[in-house]
């Protein structure tokens, strides 16, 4: 109805993330679901809201975007919402590995970053080994190499203040940070 038209999804997202004060209303969540069902409106924001709302009944709505969207952005957003926000890493573990192993995947950076979340809950040695190979390979995308290293820092519970803001593998601090990971990995 008319009430739904007044929902500002960005404001809803700000309330969910603590940037703004206020409670999330059922109308706001319903509006975000409607945006996803109709595929019209601020889809990326709606995907985040539905993920952060953590209702398992919304899994299929998010999976629709993960598996069927023609937009790589929406697919990556859905993967992040399902894994990071809803905590369903295990359901997508095989997909995450498949994406990471494909250097041409537009979702690769998101999948590499999700590994950091996985490592905070579970020490997945197989994913760690894949990320190590990416970090070590100078032919890999320079941004992916830093993201792999960052996720590995989480695996080992290392203070990663030295890599915050590092954009890619050309950063002067990359070699030193990589050495720290090499020593951990090889011990």
Secondary structure, 3 states (H helix, E strand, C coil): CHHHHCCCHHHHHHHHCCCCCCCCCHHHHHHHHHHHHHCCCCHHHHHHHHHHHCCHHHHHHHHHHHHHCCCHHHHHHHHHHHHHHCCCHHHHHHHHHHHHCCCCCCCHHHHHHHHHHHHHHCCCHHHHHHHHHHHHCCCCCHHHHHHHHHHHHHHCCCCCCCCCCCCCCCCCCHHHHHHHHHHHHHC
